[in-house]
Amino acid sequence: MKLVPITSTPRRASYDVVIVGGAMIGSSIAWFLANTVGFDGSILVVERDTTYSACSTVHTNSCMRQQFSNELNIRMSQFAGDFVRNFAAYMGNHPEVPDLAVNHFGYMYLAADQAFAATLRDNQATQAAFGAGTRIMSPDEIAAEYPFYNVDDLVCGSHNQIDEGYFDGGTMFDWFRRGAREAGVEYLAGEVTAINTTSGKVGSVALADGHDIACGTLVNAAGPRASVVAAMAGLELDVQARKRFTFIFNAAEPLSSDLPLTIDPTGIHVRTDGRAYMAGCTPDHDPPVDFDDFAMDHDIFEDKVWPALAHRIPAFERIKVQTQWAGHYAHNPLDHNVIVGPHPEISNFVFANGFSGHGLQQSPAVGRGVAEWIAHGRFRSLDLTPLGYQRILDQRPFVETAII
């Protein structure tokens, strides 16, 4: 089947579903919806930057984990693990679909005090109850399996090698878009500038080029710009662009084995990245930033990242940064978890926002869930209701202790 061409002018005056934002989340929703049995409506994806050069998707570290403290987040990641492992089958065994490259070296959370060690042990019990393979490791056990760590100041670690690590998120994104377009989804290079509501329903959206398009359901998948899109419909949504830094570096003394994605007690995280290593961090001062602010902090590596790396892994005393970048989290300051599902009053306005760094690994579960809600009026496979917008109105956080 041919791909529907990307255009700058809509082909129709009305669509059953308009998705604002065509990066990973918007394209996942489009693909799942277009392939949902029982749904045969028209779908338009509006993307303001079809190069995707500034979106969170292209700045991601492509990681996934089951080490959460809440069953729903664990279940969402377990579906992502299955989706990645069986990607070709999910894509209908299309002859050109590749197997996704994946490295299951796992996450290694490190605790340097008894309080966080207790949190890791509690989380491990929850994860084990739902089938995750997490184990608590003593410092001696960590040193025996990974002798490159300095474990002198550690109490324990938490590690899982089943469907944890990183994967080729870029290829998954490409195939979500391609598969959606093959299924008839239209992608429009344009920008939504207004959302018109009447009698408690979204009726139409206005585009920057002057077109006005009627729609049956509107999906907000606008990443860090989600609050701007919500405001067009008169809705409040506190999702902020927060800057996150990533560094790719080589080591003069490469490690003897793959480095799990290690979350150090300092907050620095680091992992193997092919033949190099990838490290990242949150700035100590972490305010909301402008959507186009991708400026690097050129002191943060020397002042914060490198000292932590060299302490935890002495072989990283001699390293050289090869490349670096700043990306944006679509940050939900209430509880750092996604907001997904319909607005309680404007029910045909659907949220898929505020992933706070979990977007890539949760995109299959959220794409499937939103597609189910649009097609059937409810979540079928996994009930995402606890992550809905009502908790934002109530200021009732969805409690998750395993936040990076």
C-alpha positions as CSV (number, residue, x, y, z in Angstrom):
1,M,0.0,0.0,0.0
2,K,1.2,3.5,-0.8
3,L,1.9,6.0,1.9
4,V,-0.4,9.0,2.1
5,P,1.8,12.0,1.1
6,I,2.6,14.6,3.7
7,T,1.0,17.9,2.6
8,S,0.7,21.5,3.8
9,T,-3.0,21.7,2.9
10,P,-5.7,19.5,4.3
11,R,-7.5,17.3,1.9
12,R,-10.8,17.4,3.7
13,A,-12.9,20.0,5.6
14,S,-13.7,17.5,8.3
15,Y,-11.9,14.6,10.1
16,D,-13.2,12.2,12.7
17,V,-9.9,12.6,14.7
18,V,-7.4,15.4,14.7
19,I,-4.1,14.7,16.5
20,V,-2.1,17.8,17.4
21,G,1.6,16.7,17.3
22,G,3.1,14.0,15.1
23,A,6.1,12.9,17.1
24,M,6.3,9.6,19.0
25,I,3.1,9.9,21.0
26,G,1.0,11.4,18.2
27,S,2.2,8.8,15.7
28,S,1.7,5.9,18.1
29,I,-1.9,7.0,18.7
30,A,-2.4,7.4,14.9
31,W,-0.9,4.0,14.1
32,F,-2.9,2.1,16.8
33,L,-6.1,3.9,16.0
34,A,-5.8,3.3,12.2
35,N,-5.3,-0.4,13.0
36,T,-8.0,-0.8,15.6
37,V,-10.7,-3.2,14.5
38,G,-14.0,-1.4,14.4
39,F,-12.6,2.0,13.6
40,D,-12.7,3.2,10.0
41,G,-12.8,7.0,10.6
42,S,-10.6,9.7,9.1
43,I,-7.4,10.8,11.0
44,L,-5.4,13.9,10.5
45,V,-2.1,14.5,12.3
46,V,-1.0,18.1,12.4
47,E,2.8,18.6,13.0
48,R,4.3,22.0,13.1
49,D,7.9,20.8,12.4
50,T,8.0,17.7,10.1
51,T,11.8,17.7,10.4
52,Y,11.2,16.8,14.1
53,S,14.6,18.5,14.8
54,A,13.5,20.1,18.1
55,C,11.0,17.5,19.4
56,S,11.6,15.4,22.6
57,T,11.5,12.3,20.5
58,V,14.8,12.9,18.7
59,H,16.5,13.9,21.9
60,T,15.5,10.8,23.8
61,N,17.9,8.3,25.2
62,S,15.5,5.4,24.1
63,C,15.5,3.7,27.5
64,M,12.8,1.5,29.1
65,R,12.4,-0.1,32.5
66,Q,10.0,-2.0,34.7
67,Q,11.5,-0.6,37.9
68,F,8.5,1.5,38.9
69,S,6.7,1.5,42.2
70,N,3.1,1.6,40.8
71,E,1.5,-1.4,39.1
72,L,0.1,0.7,36.2
73,N,3.5,2.0,35.2
74,I,4.9,-1.5,35.5
75,R,2.2,-2.9,33.3
76,M,2.7,-0.1,30.7
77,S,6.4,-0.9,30.5
78,Q,5.8,-4.6,30.3
79,F,3.6,-4.0,27.2
80,A,6.4,-1.9,25.7
81,G,8.8,-4.7,26.3
82,D,6.6,-7.2,24.5
83,F,5.9,-4.7,21.7
84,V,9.6,-4.1,21.1
85,R,10.5,-7.8,21.2
86,N,7.7,-8.7,18.8
87,F,7.8,-5.5,16.8
88,A,7.6,-7.1,13.3
89,A,4.6,-9.1,14.3
90,Y,2.8,-6.1,15.7
91,M,3.5,-4.3,12.4
92,G,1.7,-7.1,10.6
93,N,4.9,-8.9,9.5
94,H,5.5,-6.3,6.8
95,P,8.4,-7.6,4.8
96,E,10.4,-4.4,5.3
97,V,10.0,-4.1,9.0
98,P,13.3,-4.8,10.8
99,D,13.7,-6.3,14.2
100,L,14.4,-3.5,16.7
101,A,17.9,-3.4,18.1
102,V,17.6,-3.8,21.9
103,N,20.1,-4.2,24.8
104,H,18.7,-5.8,27.9
105,F,21.5,-4.9,30.3
106,G,18.9,-3.4,32.7
107,Y,18.8,-0.5,35.1
108,M,20.9,-0.4,38.2
109,Y,19.5,1.8,40.9
110,L,22.1,2.4,43.6
111,A,21.3,3.3,47.2
112,A,23.9,5.0,49.5
113,D,21.6,5.3,52.5
114,Q,19.1,3.1,54.4
115,A,16.1,5.2,53.5
116,F,16.5,4.8,49.8
117,A,17.5,1.2,50.2
118,A,14.2,0.6,51.9
119,T,12.4,2.3,49.0
120,L,14.2,0.0,46.5
121,R,13.3,-3.1,48.5
122,D,9.6,-2.0,48.7
123,N,9.6,-1.3,45.0
124,Q,11.2,-4.6,44.2
125,A,8.5,-6.4,46.1
126,T,5.8,-4.6,44.1
127,Q,7.7,-5.3,40.8
128,A,8.1,-9.0,41.7
129,A,4.3,-9.3,42.4
130,F,3.6,-8.2,38.9
131,G,6.2,-10.4,37.2
132,A,9.2,-8.1,36.9
133,G,12.6,-9.7,37.3
134,T,14.1,-7.2,39.7
135,R,16.5,-8.3,42.4
136,I,18.1,-6.5,45.3
137,M,21.9,-6.8,45.3
138,S,24.3,-6.3,48.1
139,P,27.5,-4.3,47.5
140,D,29.5,-7.5,47.4
141,E,27.1,-9.0,44.8
142,I,27.4,-5.9,42.7
143,A,31.2,-5.9,42.9
144,A,31.3,-9.6,41.9
145,E,29.2,-9.1,38.8
146,Y,30.4,-5.6,37.9
147,P,33.9,-5.1,39.3
148,F,34.2,-1.7,37.8
149,Y,31.9,-0.1,40.3
150,N,33.1,1.6,43.5
151,V,30.7,0.1,46.1
152,D,32.4,1.3,49.3
153,D,29.6,3.8,50.0
154,L,26.7,1.7,48.9
155,V,24.0,-0.1,50.9
156,C,22.4,-2.0,48.0
157,G,21.4,-1.9,44.3
158,S,18.3,-2.8,42.4
159,H,18.7,-4.5,39.0
160,N,16.6,-6.1,36.4
161,Q,17.7,-7.5,33.0
162,I,14.3,-8.5,31.7
163,D,13.0,-6.0,29.1
164,E,15.1,-3.3,30.6
165,G,17.8,-1.3,29.0
166,Y,17.5,0.6,25.7
167,F,16.2,0.0,22.2
168,D,16.0,1.5,18.8
169,G,13.3,4.1,19.4
170,G,14.1,5.9,16.2
171,T,13.1,3.0,14.1
172,M,9.9,2.4,16.1
173,F,9.0,6.0,15.5
174,D,9.7,5.8,11.8
175,W,7.4,2.7,11.5
176,F,4.6,4.2,13.5
177,R,4.6,7.1,11.0
178,R,5.0,4.9,8.0
179,G,2.4,2.4,9.2
180,A,-0.1,5.1,10.0
181,R,0.3,6.7,6.5
182,E,0.0,3.3,4.8
183,A,-3.3,2.8,6.7
184,G,-4.6,6.1,5.4
185,V,-3.7,8.6,8.1
186,E,-3.0,12.1,6.7
187,Y,0.0,14.0,8.0
188,L,-0.2,17.8,7.6
189,A,2.8,20.1,7.9
190,G,1.1,23.0,9.7
191,E,0.2,24.5,13.0
192,V,-3.1,24.6,15.0
193,T,-3.7,28.1,16.2
194,A,-7.2,27.9,17.7
195,I,-9.6,25.3,19.0
196,N,-13.3,26.1,18.7
197,T,-15.6,24.6,21.3
198,T,-19.4,24.7,21.3
199,S,-21.8,23.3,23.9
200,G,-19.0,21.5,25.7
201,K,-17.5,19.9,22.6
202,V,-14.6,20.6,20.4
203,G,-16.1,21.5,17.0
204,S,-13.2,22.5,14.9
205,V,-9.6,23.6,14.8
206,A,-8.1,26.6,12.9
207,L,-4.8,26.3,11.2
208,A,-2.1,28.9,10.7
209,D,-2.8,29.0,6.9
210,G,-6.4,30.0,7.5
211,H,-8.1,26.6,7.1
212,D,-10.8,25.7,9.6
213,I,-11.3,21.9,10.0
214,A,-14.2,20.2,11.8
215,C,-13.3,17.3,14.0
216,G,-15.0,14.7,16.0
217,T,-12.2,14.1,18.5
218,L,-9.1,16.2,19.2
219,V,-6.0,14.6,20.7
220,N,-3.4,16.8,22.4
221,A,-0.1,15.1,21.7
222,A,2.0,18.3,21.6
223,G,4.8,17.3,23.9
224,P,6.2,20.3,25.9
225,R,3.7,22.6,24.1
226,A,0.7,20.7,25.5
227,S,-0.3,23.5,27.8
228,V,-0.5,25.9,24.8
229,V,-2.8,23.5,22.9
230,A,-5.0,23.0,26.0
231,A,-5.3,26.8,26.5
232,M,-6.7,27.1,22.9
233,A,-9.7,25.1,24.2
234,G,-9.9,27.2,27.4
235,L,-8.4,24.4,29.5
236,E,-5.7,24.6,32.1
237,L,-2.8,22.2,31.8
238,D,0.5,22.6,33.7
239,V,3.0,20.8,31.4
240,Q,6.4,22.5,31.2
241,A,9.5,22.3,29.1
242,R,12.3,21.3,31.4
243,K,15.9,21.0,30.1
244,R,17.8,17.7,30.4
245,F,21.4,17.2,29.3
246,T,23.0,14.2,27.6
247,F,26.7,13.4,27.0
248,I,28.3,10.7,24.8
249,F,31.8,9.9,25.8
250,N,34.7,7.5,25.3
251,A,36.8,6.0,28.0
252,A,40.5,5.5,27.9
253,E,39.9,2.3,29.8
254,P,36.8,0.7,28.4
255,L,34.8,-1.4,30.9
256,S,35.0,-5.2,30.9
257,S,31.3,-5.6,30.2
258,D,28.2,-3.6,29.3
259,L,27.4,-0.9,31.9
260,P,23.7,-1.1,33.0
261,L,21.8,2.1,33.0
262,T,23.1,3.2,36.4
263,I,21.2,5.7,38.5
264,D,23.8,7.0,40.9
265,P,22.8,8.4,44.3
266,T,24.0,11.8,43.0
267,G,21.2,11.7,40.4
268,I,23.6,11.2,37.5
269,H,22.7,8.3,35.2
270,V,25.1,6.5,32.8
271,R,25.0,3.5,30.5
272,T,26.8,1.7,27.7
273,D,25.9,3.2,24.3
274,G,27.4,1.0,21.6
275,R,31.1,1.3,21.9
276,A,30.8,4.5,23.9
277,Y,28.9,5.6,27.0
278,M,26.0,7.9,27.6
279,A,25.5,10.0,30.7
280,G,22.8,12.4,31.6
281,C,21.6,14.7,34.4
282,T,19.1,17.2,35.6
283,P,20.4,20.7,36.3
284,D,20.5,21.7,39.9
285,H,18.4,24.7,39.0
286,D,15.5,23.3,37.0
287,P,13.0,26.0,36.0
288,P,10.6,25.8,33.0
289,V,12.4,26.9,29.8
290,D,11.3,28.4,26.5
291,F,10.3,25.8,23.8
292,D,13.3,26.8,21.6
293,D,15.9,26.9,24.4
294,F,18.3,24.1,23.7
295,A,21.4,25.9,24.9
296,M,24.0,23.7,26.6
297,D,25.3,24.4,30.1
298,H,29.0,23.9,29.3
299,D,30.1,23.7,32.9
300,I,27.7,21.0,34.1
301,F,29.8,18.1,32.8
302,E,33.0,19.2,34.5
303,D,31.3,20.4,37.7
304,K,28.6,17.8,38.2
305,V,28.7,14.8,35.9
306,W,32.4,13.9,35.6
307,P,33.1,13.9,39.4
308,A,30.1,11.6,40.0
309,L,31.2,9.3,37.2
310,A,34.8,9.1,38.3
311,H,33.8,8.4,41.9
312,R,31.4,5.6,41.0
313,I,33.4,4.1,38.2
314,P,37.1,4.8,38.7
315,A,37.9,3.8,35.1
316,F,35.9,6.9,34.0
317,E,38.6,9.2,35.5
318,R,40.0,9.5,31.9
319,I,37.1,10.1,29.5
320,K,36.5,12.4,26.5
321,V,33.1,13.8,25.5
322,Q,32.3,13.1,21.9
323,T,29.0,14.9,21.6
324,Q,26.4,16.5,23.8
325,W,22.9,17.9,23.6
326,A,20.1,19.4,25.6
327,G,16.6,18.1,25.2
328,H,13.2,18.8,26.9
329,Y,11.1,16.8,29.2
330,A,7.4,17.5,28.9
331,H,7.2,17.8,32.7
332,N,4.1,17.3,34.8
333,P,5.0,19.1,38.0
334,L,2.1,17.6,40.0
335,D,3.5,14.0,40.0
336,H,5.8,13.5,37.0
337,N,3.4,11.0,35.3
338,V,1.5,11.1,32.1
339,I,-1.9,12.7,31.8
340,V,-4.0,10.6,29.4
341,G,-7.7,10.3,28.5
342,P,-10.6,12.7,28.0
343,H,-11.3,15.9,29.7
344,P,-14.2,15.3,32.2
345,E,-16.3,18.1,30.7
346,I,-15.1,18.5,27.1
347,S,-15.1,14.7,26.5
348,N,-13.9,14.8,22.9
349,F,-10.7,16.6,24.0
350,V,-8.2,13.8,24.8
351,F,-4.9,14.3,26.6
352,A,-1.7,12.4,26.0
353,N,0.7,14.8,27.8
354,G,3.2,15.3,30.6
355,F,5.2,12.1,30.2
356,S,8.1,13.6,32.2
357,G,10.7,11.5,30.5
358,H,8.7,8.3,30.2
359,G,7.3,9.0,26.8
360,L,9.2,6.6,24.5
361,Q,8.8,3.6,26.7
362,Q,5.1,4.4,27.4
363,S,4.2,5.2,23.8
364,P,2.9,1.8,22.9
365,A,0.6,1.5,25.9
366,V,-0.7,5.1,25.6
367,G,-1.1,4.8,21.8
368,R,-3.1,1.6,22.3
369,G,-5.1,3.0,25.2
370,V,-6.1,6.3,23.5
371,A,-7.0,4.4,20.3
372,E,-9.3,2.1,22.4
373,W,-10.9,5.1,24.1
374,I,-11.6,6.8,20.8
375,A,-12.9,3.7,19.1
376,H,-14.8,2.1,21.9
377,G,-15.4,4.8,24.5
378,R,-13.3,3.0,27.2
379,F,-9.8,1.6,27.9
380,R,-9.9,-2.1,27.1
381,S,-6.4,-3.6,27.4
382,L,-5.1,-1.6,30.4
383,D,-7.2,0.8,32.4
384,L,-5.4,4.1,32.3
385,T,-8.1,6.0,34.2
386,P,-5.9,6.6,37.3
387,L,-3.7,8.7,35.0
388,G,-6.6,10.8,33.8
389,Y,-7.1,14.6,33.9
390,Q,-9.5,14.4,36.9
391,R,-6.5,14.0,39.2
392,I,-5.1,17.3,37.9
393,L,-8.3,19.1,38.7
394,D,-8.3,17.5,42.2
395,Q,-4.6,18.1,42.7
396,R,-4.4,14.4,43.7
397,P,-1.0,13.1,42.6
398,F,-0.5,9.6,41.1
399,V,2.1,8.4,43.5
400,E,5.3,7.0,41.9
401,T,8.5,6.9,43.8
402,A,10.7,5.6,41.0
403,I,11.2,8.9,39.1
404,I,14.5,9.9,37.4
